[in-house]
């Protein structure tokens, strides 16, 4: 697996100069996406809808609204 490009604006372009708020989204060479965000598994797992499950190796990650909105234009339609 390799990162091929950032999706959306860099954290610095979104105002993160301290390195403490750095959510980010990347497209991988297999077409998947990798996300840097805040691990919220413990606080959100009980909130998942009945038809949603999380495998032991998966985490629930939160990214800011601004991060996702700025990434929208870079997300492929197919």
Phi, psi and omega in degrees: 000136179219145174282128178255334177192157173280144175254115181092195184277153176289158176305320180299319179293338177267007174102003179275105178252348183267346184080007181265344180231090189231044175301146184204155179228135181229144172268137181259162184295345177265005180093351177282172178237143175247141184234132168259121180203187180274127178290115181239023184304309184298319184278338184253344184303319180289347180270351182298144175297159184302331182267010177251135178228158178233125177287160181303329181273001182256151178233152173268120185242137179253132171240154182293155177302317181300319179301312182290320179296319178290339178276340186309315183293336182267353181279124182296150177283339181231000000 
